[in-house]
Amino acid sequence: MMIRKATYRTPHGFSDMEMTSDGEVLTELHFTDLRKSANDCCKCAERGLSVFRETRRWLDMYFGGREPNFTPPYRVDGLTPFRKDVIGAMLKIPFGETVSYGDIAAELAKKRGLKRMSAQAVGGAVGWNPICIIIPCHRVIGANGALVGYGGGIGNKVALLKHERQIHEKGS
């Protein structure tokens, strides 16, 4: 299987993004540190790949101030049952809203018939997410609203949450 990559140039205030595909579906989407990855991305960009066109269209809508009304095709490899449950919980977080790691832990504990579950374990699964924004790991926050941890950089997390709040408030 040939891995294909492309970059997405984000608007001012966000780091650019890198997309990875197996040629059929999106397998990764993450913010880049251009100092480290610009050369790698430029050598393997495949602008014409349909999944990259769909992902760019989704990102254009998102960064253009609209909640996307479709999801590009993606696949998440390496899913354990726990990670699958955490991703399912993240996908249920409404656009422009947040939930805490503890909220997800409590939901999963209840689903599994447990007294409690570790919020730190949930944090590990959230941080593992290979497809940011589309699977909205940025909407998961710490206790008492603390903006903790984000693989794409805390600055991007803050900017994403602010961006979504503005879109959500316009639509209300």
N, C-alpha and C positions, 0 to 999 in steps of 0.2 A: 504494500500500500504506500503510495506516494503522499507525503505530507506537503500541503500547500499553505503558504502564508501570504498575508497582505496587510497593509497598514490602513488605518482610517485616521484622517486628520480631523481632530476635534476642534470645536470653537475655542476661542481664548478662555482661559480659566481652567481648562482640563488638560491632562496629559493626553498625547495621542494614544491610539489603541492598535493592538495587533490581533488579527484574526487567523485562526488555523482551521484547516479543513482536510478531510480525507478525499476530497474531490466531489463528494455528494452532500455532506452535511457539515455544519459548523461544529468543531470539536473543542475550540478554545476561543475566548474573547477576553482580553485583559488590557489594562493600561500598561504602557511601556515606559521604561526609562530610556529615552532616546540616546543617551550617551552610551548605553550598553548594547542596544539592539538595532539601531538604525541600519547598520551595514548588513546585518543578517536579513532583515525584513526586505530591504531593497533588492537583494539578490534573488529572492524567491517570490516576489509579488506576482499574483495571477489575477489581474483586474477583471478578466472576462468570466471568471467562474461564477455560475448562477447563484450559488449560496453566498458568495461575497457580495454580489449585486443586491440580493435580498437583505443581507445584514446591513449593508450601507444604507439602503432605503429605510430600514428600521431605525438605524442610528440617526439618519437625517431627520426623520420625524421626531424622534426623541429630543435631540439637541435643538431642533427647530421650534420646540415649544408645544408639541402635541404628544398625547399619549398614543403610542403605536396601537393599531387595531389588528395586528397580525403578529405572528412570531416566526422568524426564519427557522428553517429546519435545523435541529441540532441533536447531538447525541452526547451523553455524558458517560464516559468509560470509567471503569474502576469503582462502580457504585456498590457499596455494602448496603444491607438493609437500613442501617442507621443513617448513612448519608442520603439514601433515597428519601427517607422520612423527613430529614432536615430540608432537603431541596423542595419537597412537597410543601412543607410549612412556609418556606420563603416565597414560593410561587403564589401563595394565598395572601400575602401582605398587599393590601390595596396600594395603588399608585399614590404617591405623596404622603404615605403614612409610614410609621415605624413600629417595630415590636422589639422587645428585649430578648437577649439570649435566654434569660430565665423564663420568659413567656413561652418560648419554643420548647424549652426543657420541660416545663409543666404540662404543655399540650402533649408532648411525646410520652411522658410518664403516664399520663391518664390513658392515652391510647394503648399503651403496653401493659396497663394494669399494675404499674409500679407506684410506690409512695412518692418517690422523687427521682429526678435525673440531674446529672451534672450540667450546669450551664457552661462550664469550661469544655466539656465534651461537645456540646452544641457549637461552641465557638470554634473548635477545631474543624468540625464538619463545614461550618459556614466559611471559614478561611480557606478550605480546600476547594471550594467552588471554582470550576474551570471556565465558567461562562458568566462573567460579570455583567451587570446591568439587566440583561435579559432574564437571568436568574438573579433576582434583586438582593444580593447579599449586603449591599450598601444600606438597605432598610433595616438591618438588624443592629441594635445599639445595646450599650451596656445598661446596667442598673441605674435608675434615676436619670435616664436620658443621656448618659455619658457616651460621647463619640469615641469609642475605643476600637483599635485594630481595624485595618483594612489593607488587604494585599495590594491594592492599587494606590495606596498612599492616603493618609488621613485627609490631605488637602482635597483630593478627588472626592472622597466620601462626603465631606462637608459641602463641596460644590454640587454634587449630585442631589443631596437632600434639599439644598436651597433651591436648585433648579426645579425639582419635582413639586416642592411646596408652592412655588410661583405658578406653575402650570395648573396645579390643583385648585389654587385660589381663583385663578382666572375662570376656570370651568364651573366653579360653584355659583 
